[in-house]
Amino acid sequence: MERKVIHLNIADFSVAVERQIDSSLRSRPLIIAPQASRSIVYDMSEEAYQDGVRKGMLLSMARNRCRGAVVLPPQQEQYRKMLLECFNRARHFTPLVECSNGNGHLYLDVTGTHRLFGPAPDIGWRLRKILLKDLGLDPIWSVAPNKLTAKVASRLVKPVGEYIVAAGEEESVLAPLPVGLLPGIVPADLYRLRGVHISKAHQVAALSVEELSIICGSRARAVYQTVRGIDQEPVQPPTAHNTGGSFAHTFSPDTNHVATVRAALATLVSQAGYNLRSRQLACCRIGVQLLYTDGVEVIRQAVTKCPAADDSSLEQLAQTALYRAWHRRVRLRQVTLLSSRYCRPAQQLSLFEPVSQKKEKNKKISSACDVICQRYGAGVVKRGIQLGQQSTSHTIL
C-alpha cells in the first residue's frame, strides 16, 4: 500500500495566533520578541520578513529594518493551546499525528484511511477548511509519500497553497531545487558542496555514494538519500518518550567568557532537571545550541544509556555537548539547552551492579532542592557555579 503523508504548515504560527487574539494586528507588520535587553527575534510576520527581519536577529536591528512594526512578547502558553486545538482536529482523521517543534507544523500519516475519509488530498482540503472555520488559521498543506518530500512541497507554495506529490515523483520534484532548501542538509554539507560548485539537488543526485563520500565524508549516505526524496522516518505521535524541552539563555552583553557561559548552562540544567523531576521523567539525550554574534548557529548533543534526571548527571551531559559545539572565538549571544528521549527512571536498583554512593547523594540533593523550590519558588536555591551571571534568561517548553 502506498504511503500517504500530509504536512500542514501554519505559516508564521505565533504571528497567526497573535492576530487571531487581536484582529487589529492583521494589517500591520508584527515582530515577536521578548521585551528584554539584547533580546532576539522569535518570529515575525510576512510584512516584517519582506523588510529584512529574520529569526535570531537582535530586536534593535529588527526595529531599524521595520520601523512600523508592532513588537509583542512571545505567549508560549497561548501557542501551545492553539497547537493542541489543531492537533485534536487532525487526530479525527488518523491517530498518527506528529507536532513538529511546536511551531505550527503537523504531519499526518493517512495511509489506509481512504475508505473512511476518502483520498489523502480530500483529507487535506477538509482539514484546512476545519482549521479555517473553527480556529481562523489558514494552513498550507501538501501530500507526499514521506515526511521529507511533504515538507519540501509545502515550502514551495508558501505562504499560501497546496502541493500533491505522487509516488515515484519525489526525485523529479526535488531535482531543480537548491540543496539548502532540503531538510536534513546541514551547513557543513552546503559548505563542502559549494566548494565543488554544486548548488542544485539534481547535481548531487548525479553522484554515487562513493563520489559523495569524497566531498561529504560520513554524511554521504544521508545526502544521497535526501536529494532523492528517500525518507523512511515514521510519523511519531507525541508521547512522554519523545516529547522534548527547550530552555534558552540570552547573554547581555555577548560573551565568550568560559565561567559566564558555564554559569548560564548550569542555570538551564537546573531548570531542565526541575522540570523533568516534577513530571517524574528522565532523559537520555541533552543537546546544546549556540547562537553566535554573527548569526551562526551550532548544535551538538550528548547521549547516555542511563537515564538522567539529577542536576549533576544532566550537567555532565550538557558540558560534553557544549564543548563539542563551542570551537569558535566569536562571542556567544544565546545558549539553548535541549532535552529529549524521555523515559521513566528505574525504581529498582540493579541486583549485580554496585550502587554509586555519589550518584545517590546527587539525587538526594536534587530532590531536597526541589522541595525548597516548590515551597519558596523556583531559583531560590543555586549551586556555586550559577553565581555571578548578569544576563537575562527565559524558558521555552
Secondary structure, 3 states (H helix, E strand, C coil): CCCCEEEEECCCHHHHHHHHHCHHHCCCCEEECCCCCCCECCEECHHHHHCCCCCCCEHHHHHHHCCCCEEECCCHHHHHHHHHHHHHHHCCCCCCEEEECCCCEEEEECCCCHHHHCCHHHHHHHHHHHHHHHHCCCCEEEEECCHHHHHHHHHHCCCCCEEECCCCCHHHHHCCCEHHHCCCCCHHHHHHHHHCCCCEHHHHHCCCHHHHHHHHHHHHHHHHHHCCCCCCCCCCCCCCCCCCEEEEEEEEEEECCHHHHHHHHHHHHHHHHHHHHHCCCEEEEEEEEEEECCCCEEEEEEEEEEEECCHHHHHHHHHHHHHHHCCCCCCEEEEEEEEEEEECCCCCCCCCCCCCHHHHHHHHHHHHHHHHHHHHCCCCCCCHHHCCCCCEEEEEC
